[in-house]
Amino acid sequence: MVARSGLRQRIVVGLLGYAVLLTAAVLVHGFVVNEQAEQLVWQSLLGSELDHFIERSEADREYRWTDTETLKLFDGSVPGRLPASLRGLAPGVHDDVDVDGGVRVVLVRDVNGRRLALALDIAELEQRETDLALTVLGSATVVIALLAIAIAWGVGFLVRPLSEMAQRIGSLRPDRAGERIEVAESASAELVVIADALNNYLQRNEHFVERERAFIDSASHELRTPIAVIAGATELALGQPGVPAAARNQLARIQRTARDVEHLISLLLVLAKDPARLASVSEPVALDQLLPEIVEDHRHLTRGKDLALVVDALPPSEIVAPLPIVQAAIGNLLRNAIENSDRGEIRIRLEPGATVVIEDPGHGMTPEEISAIYAQVARGGGDRGGGGIGLDLIARLCEHLAWKLDIVSHAGRGTTTTLELRGRP
């Protein structure tokens, strides 16, 4: 299953990414503007100084420039006066130029064939600029961190109603009727629309399930009468003297089939009922007394096979459940074990917790075949194979009654089927 991030996380990441990009854009813009402003400042400052020197020099031939600690004038007309780093510079302002081992901003100007270069030491200014940049960067980091906290809290506050609704939707159970999603009066219009749509769907689905259950219940009751007639007529026919052996075998087969269909009808009736309403058709069932009867009813299926049914010690165990359904469930698991075994012993035992265990030495099932049984249940369908009700319907019955069916099998080495009957009454 693909791991999906929550809506809150996505919004927080998106807003935080936007804040980071916006902060970066502001910092870059500030840096560009600062560089342009510096160029204008240097142009104005150095230009005014150089203009003043030129004016004084033209007015007074004896005037000489006096260097200071931060400002130096280099005259190209004086041999050796112009440093090598300034000789190749074009006229204009040049920033971050290495002059005499220091970082300087230089204004280069050609005056009457004479190159003049006025250099300003900006090492201290550069250091202050670096400190300021680090301060701004640190402040931006702190602001982003505070924004992340504020965004996480704000988004969590805004998304909380939706998260709570998602949790309520996730807690819905299909076996509980009348469940609805409630929203607070302060809920947003979007949440109300979602809740109303989901509640409408739940109501329509309940009506559909009720119609299906009513149909199954009605059809199952209608089928009971002809099945009872068939079973009764078969029993009378078997009681008549002089019935040929071949006909008696066929009549016995009809009788067994009628009983299987009767079990199937009982199972469908249970599946059609709400699990919470099964108490009316449930009764105390002593498993330690019922198991031997079920084994005896199925012993005839071992005829023609080198197969023995062995019942281990049965400790007292009682459950409350529909008796025909318990008989059908255990009987069909035993039938499946007999049909898939040719020789050896099928052992039936009763463990604590109303758990029936059937071990057969049969052909076994592959993991894919076992998975197919549960897959059929998950899809709500599947074909029955062999006689009886079939493992897929038994598995669905267990799911409906909260019983637990576990199948452990190895191809060619037999199968162990465990049916835990502790569940809903």
Secondary structure, 3 states (H helix, E strand, C coil): CCCCCCHHHHHHHHHHHHHHHHHHHHHHHHHHHHHHHHHHHHHHHHHHHHHHHHHHHHHCCCCCCCCCCCEEEEECCCCCCCCHHHHCCCCEEEEEEEECCEEEEEEEEEECCEEEEEEEECHHHHHHHHHHHHHHHHHHHHHHHHHHHHHHHHHHHHHHHHHHHHHHHHCCCCCCCCCCCCCCCCCCHHHHHHHHHHHHHHHHHHHHHHHHHHHHHHHHHHHHHHHHHHHHHHHHHHCCCCCCHHHHHHHHHHHHHHHHHHHHHHHHHHHHCCHHHHHHHCEEEEHHHHHHHHHHHHHHHHCCCEEEEEECCCCCCEEEECHHHHHHHHHHHHHHHHHCCCEEEEEEEEECCCEEEEEECCCCCCHHHHHHHHHHHHHCCCCCCCCCCCHHHHHHHHHHHCCEEEEEECCCCCEEEEEECCCCC
